[in-house]
Amino acid sequence: MRKFLVLPALLGGLVLATAGCEVSGTVSADQVEEQLNAKFSPPFDDAGIGPATSDCPEDLTGEVGATLECTVHDATGRPYPMIVTVTSVDGDQVNFTMKEAQ
C-alpha cells in the first residue's frame, strides 16, 4: 500500500520533464514510448513496481502545441494516462513535456 502512496509524488515530479528527439516533422510513437519508459522506469523501480512500459497510438506531430495521449503501465499493469505536448521545435529537434492526464 505504501508504494502506491509514494507514486503520485513521483509522477508529479516528472510533469515538468522535457524530452527531445531529432526527427523530421514527426516523432514516432516508438520514440515517444522510449522517452516515457526512460522517465518512468526509475521511479517505478524505486517504488517496487517497475519497469514502465508505454503505448502511444500514433506518431507525435512536430508542431508546437501538438498533443498525444499515451498510456504508461507499471509492472502490475496499472495504467497511467499521459499527455505528451510539443513545447518547441528547433530544426529537427522536437522538445516535449509529459504529464499525467487529468
N, C-alpha and C positions, 0 to 999 in steps of 0.2 A: 504494500500500500504506500509506503513512504516513497518508493521510486517514482510513482505517478504524481506525487505532490511536488517533487523536485522538477519534473519535466516541464511544466508550464513556464517556470522561471528560466529554464534553459532555452526554450523556444523564444521567449521574449527577448533574450539577449541576441538572438540571431536575426531578429526582424530587420535590423539595420545593415546586415551583412550585404556586401556588394560583390558580385562576381563579374568576371569579364571573359568574353570569348572573342577570338578573332575569327570573323566569318564574313561572308559576302551576302548581305541582305537579310539573312535569317540565321537564327541559332537553332540547330537541330534539336529535336526532342531528346535525343540521346545525350547531347552536350549539356542541356539543362538538367537532365536527370543526374548526370555525373556531378554537376556542381551541387545539386541538392544533397546527394549522397555524401559528398565530401564535407558539407557543412553540418549535416545532422548525424552522421555516424559517430563522431567523437562524443557528443553529449549523450547520445543514446547508449553508447558503450559504457560511459561513466555511470549511467543510471541503471545499467544491467539489462537493457532492452535493445541493444544493438545487434547487428548493424542496421543502418537505414537502407531501405530500397525505395525507389521512386518510380512514378509513372506519369508521364506527360502525354496527352493525347495527340499533340501536333507540335510543329516547329513554332518557335517564337519569332515574330516579325521584328526585324531590327529597326524599329521606329520608336522614338521617344514617346512614352505613354502606352505602348502596346503591352497587353497583359496576356497571361496564360495561366489557366488553372491546372495545377498538378496535385498529385497526392503522394505524400511521403508515408511509408509504413515502417513501424518498428518491428522487431523480431517476433513480437506476439501477434502481429497482423493488424494492430490498431492503426487506423488511418488518420492522417493529419492533413487536411486540405490546405493547400498553399496557393498563394497568388504570387506570380513572378511578374515584375513590372520593369520594362526598359527605362532606365534613368538617363542614359546618354549614349550617343553613337559618335565615335571618332574614327572616321575611315572604316576599316574593317573591324574595329574594336567595339563590341556591344556590351555595355555595362547594365546590370540589372540587380534589383533587390528581390528578396524572397521574404514573405511574411505569411503568418498563419491566416487563413481566410476566416472572416467573422461570420 
